[in-house]
Amino acid sequence: MRLTPWLGTLARLVLGTAFVWAGLAKVTDVAGSGRAVALYEIVSPQAARLIGAELPFVEIALGILLLIGLGTRVAAVMTAGLLAVYLAAIASVWARGLSIGCGCFGGGGTVSSGAALGYLVDIVRDAVLLIAACYLAWRPVTRYGLDRRVLAVGET
């Protein structure tokens, strides 16, 4: 029994669950999601509204693909790209001394000063998820995923 497919399966399920959870938490309040994006002060207010409205659906779609194991490598690469952006945005806010909640799982908004511990937790969480996404991009073959079934059908 090889460990690699099982590690990939764990990475796929953790990433998929995190992204579906994050997307569902934001999809019921896309205006709030846009406000959370705007608080980062990285993009224009119009772009923040657009990102806030679209991002939850992208996260849910990527999460579902990862959970069912379909298009795993592509979903992992796209997820890694999003996580890299999230890490850069959180680090930017921290470096600029802003005190906001990340809005990663809904909500967001301003918080009391001294949010450094919160930023550190967000960065560590996203870094771990990024490592998992990179692992899946490198080794996308996992257990119980639809990719294997699609490959098996295509090989006959």
C-alpha positions in Angstrom: 0.0 0.0 0.0 1.5 3.3 -1.1 1.1 6.3 1.2 1.1 8.9 -1.6 -2.5 8.5 -2.8 -3.7 8.6 0.8 -1.9 11.8 1.6 -3.3 13.3 -1.6 -6.8 12.1 -0.6 -6.4 13.8 2.8 -5.1 17.0 1.1 -7.9 17.0 -1.4 -10.6 16.5 1.3 -9.2 19.1 3.6 -8.8 21.7 0.8 -12.2 20.9 -0.7 -13.9 21.2 2.7 -12.2 24.5 3.5 -13.1 26.0 0.2 -16.7 24.9 0.2 -17.1 26.1 3.8 -15.5 29.5 3.0 -17.6 30.0 -0.1 -20.9 29.0 1.6 -20.1 31.3 4.5 -19.8 34.2 2.0 -22.4 33.4 -0.6 -25.3 34.4 1.6 -23.9 37.9 2.0 -22.0 38.9 -1.2 -22.4 42.6 -0.3 -20.6 41.9 3.0 -18.0 39.9 1.2 -17.4 42.9 -1.1 -17.1 45.1 2.0 -14.5 42.7 3.5 -12.5 42.8 0.3 -12.6 46.6 0.2 -11.2 46.8 3.7 -7.9 45.4 2.4 -7.5 48.6 0.5 -5.8 46.8 -2.4 -8.3 47.2 -5.2 -10.9 49.8 -6.1 -14.3 49.7 -4.3 -15.9 48.6 -7.6 -13.4 45.8 -8.0 -13.9 44.8 -4.4 -17.7 44.5 -5.0 -17.1 42.3 -8.0 -14.5 40.1 -6.3 -16.8 39.8 -3.2 -19.7 38.8 -5.4 -17.8 36.2 -7.5 -15.2 34.8 -5.1 -17.7 32.7 -3.1 -18.9 30.9 -6.2 -15.3 30.2 -7.4 -14.4 28.9 -3.9 -17.5 26.6 -3.9 -16.8 25.3 -7.4 -13.1 24.6 -6.6 -14.1 23.0 -3.3 -16.6 20.7 -5.0 -14.1 19.7 -7.7 -11.6 18.8 -5.0 -14.1 16.9 -2.8 -15.2 14.7 -5.7 -11.7 14.5 -7.1 -12.4 15.7 -10.6 -9.9 17.8 -12.4 -7.7 17.6 -9.3 -4.5 19.0 -10.7 -6.2 22.0 -12.3 -8.4 22.7 -9.2 -5.3 22.4 -7.0 -3.3 24.8 -9.2 -6.2 27.3 -9.1 -6.6 26.9 -5.4 -2.9 27.4 -4.8 -3.1 30.6 -6.8 -6.0 31.9 -4.7 -4.2 30.9 -1.5 -1.0 32.8 -2.6 -3.2 35.9 -3.2 -4.8 35.5 0.2 -1.5 35.1 1.9 -0.1 38.2 0.1 -3.2 40.2 1.0 -3.1 39.3 4.7 0.6 40.0 4.9 0.0 43.3 3.2 -2.6 44.3 5.7 -0.5 43.2 8.6 2.6 45.1 7.2 0.5 48.3 6.7 -0.8 48.1 10.3 -4.5 47.8 9.4 -6.8 46.0 11.9 -9.3 43.9 10.0 -10.7 40.4 10.1 -9.7 38.4 7.1 -13.2 37.6 6.0 -11.9 34.2 4.9 -15.0 32.4 6.2 -17.5 35.2 6.0 -17.8 38.3 8.1 -14.6 40.4 8.1 -14.6 44.0 9.1 -12.5 46.1 11.4 -11.2 44.6 14.6 -9.5 46.0 17.7 -5.9 47.0 17.3 -3.4 44.3 18.1 -4.7 41.8 15.5 -1.2 40.4 14.9 -2.1 37.1 16.4 -5.1 36.8 14.2 -3.0 37.6 11.1 -0.4 35.0 12.2 -3.2 32.3 12.5 -4.6 33.3 9.1 -1.2 33.1 7.5 -0.3 29.8 9.1 -3.7 28.3 8.1 -3.4 29.5 4.5 0.3 28.4 4.2 -0.7 24.9 5.3 -3.5 24.8 2.8 -1.1 26.2 0.1 1.3 23.3 0.8 -1.6 20.9 0.5 -2.6 22.5 -2.8 1.0 22.3 -4.2 1.2 18.7 -3.2 -2.0 17.9 -5.1 -0.8 19.9 -8.1 2.4 17.7 -8.0 0.7 14.4 -7.2 -3.0 14.6 -8.2 -3.7 10.9 -8.2 -5.8 10.2 -5.0 -8.1 7.5 -3.7 -11.8 7.7 -4.2 -11.7 10.5 -6.8 -13.5 10.8 -10.1 -10.3 11.4 -11.9 -9.4 7.7 -11.7 -12.8 6.7 -13.0 -12.5 9.2 -15.9 -9.0 7.9 -16.7 -10.2 4.3 -16.5 -13.1 4.9 -18.9 -10.8 6.8 -21.4 -8.3 3.9 -21.4 -10.7 1.2 -22.6 
